[in-house]
Amino acid sequence: MSRAFGVTAGLEPEIASPLAGRCQELGYHSMWSNDHPGAKGLETLAEYAKGADRIDLGVAVIALDRQSAEEIAADIERLGIDKDRLWLGIGAGFTEKPLTTMREALPGLREALPGVKLVLAAMGPKMCALGGAEWDGVFFNWMTPEFATGAREKVEEGAREAGRETPTIFGYVRTAVGANAEGRLAKDESFYRDLHAGYRNHFDRQGAPEGTVGVAGENESVVQAGLDRYKALDVIVVRALASATFEDMSALAEAAAPGD
């Protein structure tokens, strides 16, 4: 089980680059960014690459209802991102038939993005199975350790039925440390719980009390114990809940860093 570090897209370059370098020093597997209408995750990855020359880079996720495969390919080329280091998370966005959309999109994505490792955003059992059967990786989001275990079983089932090895399973784990850590986690979770019907149903299926899906603690030992519970993930992506300063981000990265 490895650990990666993830930050919301649009982090200032003077913070993103040295933060990536610090995470590389700390032994993180990769640096991740989300992608949203206000900022492209790939642009944040390009800033990471300036500060870290070895670890992998990932964006999770780019929604296909906002960007086409060709647009994504053009951004990768424009930004000069090393495809050998890139994990590209893809989601259906607000399409009416997400499972069909993702199944039919894969051949075109592979054609437009040769050499890029393609990761499927998955929450429900059918999407998890599809990821296991056909994609290079699967990306979970907003899951308790117990729910992630069940989701992993679906990925493994899909891979087994397709006669292939289980692909790498990643997952965002929102993480906060220090004063008011629980409040920061609860605030972020509250936003997503009511974002749209898909998320509402996802949280309802888990049945977890509000403000508990993730890790929040006053110190490093509490954070480490919480992250260690996510054994279903091959790569835990520590999704930072901290102010957008190098000091606060690096403090969280140090508290959540992988062990020796």
N, C-alpha and C positions, 0 to 999 in steps of 0.2 A: 504494500500500500504506500503510494507516494503522495506528496502534497504539492499543490500549485497555489498561486496567489492571483486573485482576481479583483479588478477595480472597475467601476463604472466608466464607460467611454467618455472621452473628453477631458481626462486628467491633464493638467498643464504639462507641457513637455519638460520644463525644468524640474518637475516632480517625477514624472513617469520614468524618465531615463535613469536617474540615480536610484530610484526605487527598484527598478528591474535589476540593476547591478547589485544592490544589497540583497535582493531575494536570491540571486544567483550565488552569492557568497554564503547564504544561509542554507543552501542545498535544496531549494525548491525545484521541482520537476519542470515547471513551465510558468509563464505569465499569461493571464487571460484578461480579456475585456468583454463586456457585453456590447450590444449594438442597439442604438435607438434613434428615433427621428432627429434628435438634436446633435448627435455626434456619431461618427462611424468608428466601429470598433477596430477596423483594420488600421486606421490612422493612429490610434493609440498603440497598437502593436508595433507600428513603425518606430514610435518613440521608445518603446521598450527595447527594440533591437539595437538602438544606439547605445544603450547602457549595459546590455547583456549579450554576449557574443556566442554563448553555448547552449543555453536552455531553450526549450521549445516555446512557441508562441501560439496562443489560441484565442479565438473569438467565439462567443456563445451567447446568444445565437443571432444569426442574420435571418430575418424572415423573408420568405420568398414572395410574399405579397407586397414587399417594398423594394426589393432588389432582385434583378434577374441574375442568372449564372454569368452572363456576359458582362454585366456591370461589375459583379464581384471580381471577375478575372481582370478586368481593366484596372480596378483599384489595386489589386495585388501587383500588377505590372508597374503601375504609376508609382507606387510606394516602394518598390524594390524589395518586397518581403521574400525571404528565402523560403521556397516551397518545401524544402526538406525539413524545415523546422515548424511548419504550419499545420495546426489542427483547426479545421473550419467547421464550426457548429452551424447547422442549418435547421430552421423550423418552418412550419407551415403558416405561421401568422394567423390571420383571421379568415382564412379560406374556409368554405363551407364543408369540404370533404378533406380534412387534413391527412388522413391515412392514404387515400387515393393520390392526393397531391404529392406526398413525399415518395410514394412508391414510383410514380410516373416521372418524378423529377430527377431521380438518381442517374439514369443514363446520360441525360443532358448535362448534369453537373460534372460527371466524370469526363465527358468530352471537352467541356469548357475549361476544366480545372485539372489537367493532367498533373500527377505528382503531388497533389494536395490530399491530405488525409481528411476524409469527410465524416463528420460526426452528426448523428441524428438526435435532435431534441425530442425526448420521449418522457411522458408521464403515465399514460394509460397502458394497459397490458398489451393491446394490439400493436401500438407504436413501439413498445419495448421489444416485442418479438420481431418486428420488421427490422429494427436496428441490429438485432442479433443475427438475423439471416443475411443481411445485405450490405451493411454499412461498415466503415472502418472503426467507428467508435459510437458510443451512445452517451448522451448527456442528460443527467437528471437535474431537477431543480425543485426546491422547496419540498424536501422529503425528510421525514424522521428517519432515524437509523433502521427502525423496524420496517417502515414502508419501502425504504431503499432495498432491503433484503428481498422482499417480495418482488420488487421490480427487476432486480438482478436475475431472479429465477426465471422470469419471462424472457429476458434477453438470452439467457443460457439455453432455454427451451427453443427459441427461434434459431439459435446457432446450431444446436444439435440436430434439429429437423432439416436444416440446410446442409448438414454434413461439413461444418467448418468450426474453427476455433472461436470461442467467445471473443468478440472485439473488446477493446479497452473501454471500461466504463468510468466516466467522469461524473462529477456532480458538484454543483455549487452548494456550499454550506455557509450560510450567513454567519459571520463571526464578529463579536464585539468584545472588547476587554476594557477594564477600568471603570471609572465612575459612570454611572447610568448606563452600563452595558445592556442590561435587560430592557431599558426603555428604548434604546436605539434599535434593538432587535424587534421589539413589539411594534414600533412605528413603521419599520420597513415591511414587516409581515402584514400589518393592517392594510397597507396600500395594495399589496398584491392579492390579499384575500378577496377583495371586492373589485378587482381590475376588470374581470369579465367572467362569463359563465364557466369557462373552462377552468379557471383558477378556483372559482367558488366550489365547483364539483370536486376538484382535486383536493382541496383542504377538507371538504366534508368527508371524503372517503377515508382520510387519515384519522379524523376524529381527535386530533391533538388540540389541547387547550391553546387559545390565542397567545401568541408571544413565546411559543416554545419550540418552533420548528427552526432549529439552528443552534448556535452555541453562544452563550453570553456568560461572562464571569469577571470577577474583580481582579483576577491575577492569572498568571501563566498556567499554574497547575490546574485550575478549573477549566481553562480553555483546552489544554492538552487532553484532559480526561474526556471532555465532551467530543472532541474531534476523533479520539480513539474509538468511539462507539460506531463510527461510520465504516465498519469493516466490509460492507458490501461494495464500496467504491474502490476501484483500482487506483484512481487519482482523486483525492479530495481537493477541490478548488476552494480555498479559503476566500470567500467573498467578503471583502473588507467593509465593515461598517465603522468608519472612522472619518474624521474631518479630512479634507483634501489637502493636507500638508505633508511634507516629507517626514516630519517628526512623528506625527500621529500614525501615518501609514506604516512607517518602518518599525515603530513600537509594536504595532499589531503583528506585523510580519515576524518579528522576533519572538513574540509570545506564542505564535501559532506554528513556529518553524518545525520542520521534520527533525526527528532525532537522528542520532548517528546510525 
